[in-house]
Amino acid sequence: MNNMKNYKNTGFIQIILIVVAALVLLKYVYDIDIVGLLTKGRPKELLDQFYRLGAEGWERYSGVIMKVWNYLKDLIKS
């Protein structure tokens, strides 16, 4: 029983580390400060930055995304 409790704690710690790493990655690679925007109470700016990031990603990688989507769709059908 004690061993199972350790696995639950390890999973929680791993999730926390992944979230922190994702926040650091967004801050330094994409210049999106999620923690700062949420603490300042300006969620509109955060949503605008996510929209800009999504629009730029779609503009660059829409062909690849559509090919993967069609491949997965055909794979599921067959």
C-alpha positions as CSV (number, residue, x, y, z in Angstrom):
1,M,0.0,0.0,0.0
2,N,2.8,2.4,0.8
3,N,4.5,1.7,-2.5
4,M,1.3,2.7,-4.4
5,K,1.2,6.0,-2.5
6,N,4.8,6.8,-3.7
7,Y,3.7,6.3,-7.3
8,K,0.9,8.7,-6.9
9,N,3.2,11.3,-5.4
10,T,5.7,10.7,-8.2
11,G,3.0,11.3,-10.8
12,F,2.0,14.5,-9.2
13,I,5.5,15.7,-9.0
14,Q,6.1,14.8,-12.7
15,I,3.0,16.8,-13.7
16,I,4.1,19.8,-11.8
17,L,7.6,19.6,-13.4
18,I,6.0,19.3,-16.9
19,V,3.7,22.3,-16.3
20,V,6.6,24.4,-15.0
21,A,8.8,23.4,-18.0
22,A,6.0,24.3,-20.4
23,L,5.6,27.7,-18.8
24,V,9.3,28.4,-19.0
25,L,9.3,27.2,-22.7
26,L,6.4,29.5,-23.5
27,K,8.2,32.4,-21.8
28,Y,11.6,32.2,-23.4
29,V,10.9,30.7,-26.8
30,Y,7.6,32.3,-27.7
31,D,7.7,35.3,-25.3
32,I,4.4,34.5,-23.7
33,D,4.3,35.3,-20.0
34,I,1.3,33.3,-18.8
35,V,1.9,33.8,-15.1
36,G,2.5,37.5,-15.4
37,L,-0.6,38.1,-17.5
38,L,-2.8,36.0,-15.2
39,T,-1.5,37.7,-12.0
40,K,-2.0,41.2,-13.6
41,G,-5.6,40.2,-14.5
42,R,-5.3,40.7,-18.3
43,P,-6.5,37.4,-19.8
44,K,-7.4,39.2,-23.1
45,E,-3.7,39.8,-23.9
46,L,-3.0,36.1,-23.1
47,L,-5.7,34.9,-25.5
48,D,-4.5,37.3,-28.1
49,Q,-1.0,35.9,-27.9
50,F,-2.3,32.3,-28.1
51,Y,-4.4,33.3,-31.1
52,R,-1.3,34.9,-32.8
53,L,0.8,31.8,-32.1
54,G,-2.0,29.5,-33.5
55,A,-2.4,31.7,-36.6
56,E,1.3,31.7,-37.3
57,G,1.5,27.9,-36.7
58,W,-1.4,27.3,-39.1
59,E,0.1,29.6,-41.7
60,R,3.4,27.7,-41.6
61,Y,2.3,24.1,-41.0
62,S,-1.2,23.9,-42.4
63,G,-0.1,21.5,-45.2
64,V,1.5,19.1,-42.8
65,I,-1.4,19.3,-40.3
66,M,-3.9,18.5,-43.1
67,K,-1.8,15.5,-44.4
68,V,-1.5,14.1,-40.9
69,W,-5.2,14.6,-40.3
70,N,-6.2,12.9,-43.6
71,Y,-3.8,10.0,-42.8
72,L,-5.3,9.5,-39.4
73,K,-8.8,9.7,-40.8
74,D,-8.1,7.1,-43.4
75,L,-6.3,4.9,-40.9
76,I,-9.4,5.0,-38.6
77,K,-11.8,4.3,-41.5
78,S,-9.8,1.2,-42.6
